[in-house]
């Protein structure tokens, strides 16, 4: 099939972790033509078949960005704009519909406030969940929800092991390490899941929720897995209020961890959704032990992440 016959997929956030994974998977699969959307096209010319400017804060850029696209992968970046997320996503969803897009894949998260009946507030989860209804109501021929997990990458990045006051290296968190609560996975594999959704609309084009989950773990299981691989990390549980004062943004992470502990990351029994996601992706998502063996360097023990 020549490039001209292939349906075009436009990917928002093409230089980010999620969008980048989607661009790579779509290009590797070679079933679609790929248009990477970024605020700085000149810096990323080689990224895809087409590289086009789009800025979610400037909705007027989205009309041409989505023009002629069969499908759109949409993700918003909470860290960057906070409360603007709903506004950004709403504008993008409507722009996609106006451009004649047939299939929208939206990267969402569980509605923590609904699941916890208002007890817990995790805006970076609930903010995405609020967009789901807009996607459902706009009237796309096909639409799919993908749910990114707790990234394995967090454990060597923003939530990597730290030097502790007692000299050990590990984690201090307001979380019961014995409770199995974390749906986790390799975020680079989100691309295969999204590409599968675009390719198999019969299985995943009617509002299905597809969570990317490689493993479902307690923090003790994470530490035990790493121990078997020669790492020696500690874990110290602290009250939520104590953790909240550790660094800017810690209060919301404390709420998020309280939510995991009470309801799990996905907030409900999601085994059927996870099984469907693996089927759509055409493979089982990678287990934590296999990912850690490759990505947790032995230097992590003596040299804390920050």
N, C-alpha and C positions, 0 to 999 in steps of 0.2 A: 504494500500500500504506500503510495507516494505521500509526501508530507501534506500535499494539497488536499488529499482525501481524508486526512486524519482530523478528528474533532479537536478543537482547541480548548485547553483548560488554562484558566488564569489563576495564578497562585498569589494570594496576598501574603505579605511578610516573607518574601522569598529568600531573604538573607538571614532570617531568624531560625531558631532550632526546629520549630514545627514546619514552617513554610519551606525551609531549606530541605528538610527530609522529604517533603512531598515533591518538590522539584526533582530531586535526585531519583526518587522511585518512579515517577512518571517518565523521566528520560530513559531510565534503565529498561522500563517495560516496553517503550517504543510503540505503544498503541495510540498515543495522543500527541498532538503538537502542544508544546508548553510555552506559556507566556508568563515570565517571572515579573512580578510587580514589586517595585522598590522605590524609595524616595530618591535614590541616587543611581539612575540607570547607567550613567557614564562610568561608574566605578565597578559595575558588575556585568559588562557586556557579554561575557562568555557563559553566563549562568544558564541560559535556556535558548530555545529557538528564537524567542523574542524577549526583549527586556524593555519594560515600559514603566514610565513614572506613574506612581499612585501614592497618594497620601491620605490616610483615613481621616485626617483632620481637615482635609480640603476636598469635600465630597465632589466638587466640580471636576476633579481629576479622575473620578471613577468611571465617568461615562465612556470616555475613550478607552480606559483601561479594560473595561468589560466588553467593549464592542466586539461582536462576532464570536464571543466565547460560548461554547456549549456548556461548559462547567466552570464553577468557581470554588476554590478552597478559601474559606474565610477564617482568619484568626485575628483576635485583637490582643494588644499587649497591655496588660493591666499595670505593670510596674511603671510604664511610661506615662500614662495619662489618668490613672485612677478613675474618677467618676465619669470621665468622658467616654468610657467603654461602651455604654448602652447607646449613646448618641452616635458614636462611630459605627457600631455594628448595624444599627437601624438604617443609617444612611447607606451603608454598603449593601445591605439586603435589598433595599428598594432600588438602588442603582442597578444591581444585578438583574432584578425582575424587569426593570425598564429597558435594559439592554437585550432582553430576550433570552437570558440564560435559562437553560432547561434543567440543570442539576446543580444545586448548591450543597456543598458539604461544609457544615459549621462546626468548629472546634469548641465544645462547650464543657461545662463542669456541673456537678450536682448542686441542687438548690439547698444549701445548708440551712437557711432559715426555715424553709418548708419542712425539711426532714427533721430538724430539731424542734419543730413547732415554736420557732421564735426564740429559743433559749440561747442559740449560738449565732454569732455574726461573723461570717468570713466573706467580706465583700468581693474578694477576687474569685471566689467560686460562684456566689449567688449572682454577681454582676453578669457573668456569662449565661447562667441558667435563665435569666430574665429575657434573653434574646430568643430563646427557643420558640416561644409563642409567636413572635413576629415572623420567624422563618416558616412556621406551620401555616400561618394565616395569609401569607402573601400570595400563595398559589403557584409555586413552582411545580412543573411536571414531576420532578423528582427532587427529593431532599433527604439528607442523611446527617445524623449527629455523630461525631466521633468524640470520645472522651480521652484526653491525655491523662496518663497516670501520674503518680509521684515518680519523678524521673530518678532512675538509678544514678544519673549524672549529678543529682543534688548531693549525693553522699561523698563525692570527691570535689564538690564545688561549694555553693553557698551554705550548705549544711554539712560540710566536711568535718572530720574529726579535729578537735582542738586540744591544745595543751591544757590540762586541768590543774587546779591549784595543788593537788596532791602529787603532781609530777607525771601522772599517767596521761595518755592521749586517748581521747574518745569523745563521748557526747554527754551533754547535760541538757535534759529536756523535761518538760512537764507532761510526761507520757509514761504509762505503765508498760515497761518493756516486755511483759509476759503476754499482753493482749495482742492477738493477731488482728491487725486493723489496717494495714497499709497495702493497697493495691498499687503495685509498682511495676515499672518497665523501662525499657531502653527507648528514649524518645525518638531516636533516629529511625525506629521501626514504625513510627506513625505513618511514614510515607507509603509503605507497602499496604497499609490498611486503607488509606485514602484512595490510592490508585485502584485497589480492589473494589472499593465502593463505586468509583466512577465506571469501572469495567463491568460490574455486576449489579445493574440497577434492579434486576428482578429480585435479588436477595437483599439489597440494601438501599433501595431508592425511595422508600415509602415511610420515612420518618423513623427508621430504626436507630437505636442507640448502640454504638459500637465502641466499647471501652478497650483500649490497648492495655493488656495486663500480662506481664511475664510471670509474676509471682504475687502471692498474697502472704504477707509476713508480719511477724511481730519484730520489735527491735532486737529482742534476744536472738531471734533466728538470724537476723542480719549479722549480728556480732559473732554468733556461732559459726556461720558460714565463712566469715572472714578469718576466724580463728583456725578453722580447718585448713585454710590456705596460708597459714603462717603469720597472720596479723594478730596483734594483741591489743584490743581496744576495750576501754572501760565504758560503763554507762552509769549515769547518776541522775536519779529522778528528783526534780525540784517542783515546788508548787508553781502554778500558773502565774501567780502575782510576782513571784521572784523572777521568773524567766522574762516576764513582760518588761522588766527594767534593764535587761542585758544590752540591748542595742536598738536603734530606731527600727520600727516595724516588727519588733519581737512580740508585741501584744497580739497582733493578728496571727502570727505563727502559733502562738500559744492557744488561741481560739481554734485554729485549724487542727492542731494536735488533739485538743479536747474533743473536737468533732470526730476525728478518726477513731479515738478511743471509744466514744459512745456509739457511733453508727457505722464505722469503717469508712474508708476513703470514698467508695462509691455509694455509700448510704443505704444499701439494701443488698439482698441476695442477687448477684448479677451473673450467676454461672451461665445461664442461657445466653445472655448478651455477650459474655466473654467467648463462649463457644462459637457464636455466630461471627464475632469479629475475627477469630482465628481462621474460620472457614473462608470469610471474604478476603482476608489477607493471603490465604493459600498456605499458611504455615502457623505453627505454634510460636507465640512470642518467646524471646529468649529468657531463660531462667536467670535469676540473680547470680547464682553460683558461677554460671558460665560467663556472664558479663564481668563479674568481679575478677575472675581469674585473669582476664585480659587487661582490665582497666584500673584495678587497684594496685598501684606500684608498691613494692616493698618499702620504698623510701617514705611512704605515707606514715609509717610507724614513728620514725625518728624525726620526721619533718612535717609538723602539722600544717594543714591547708592554709592557715593564716594566723 
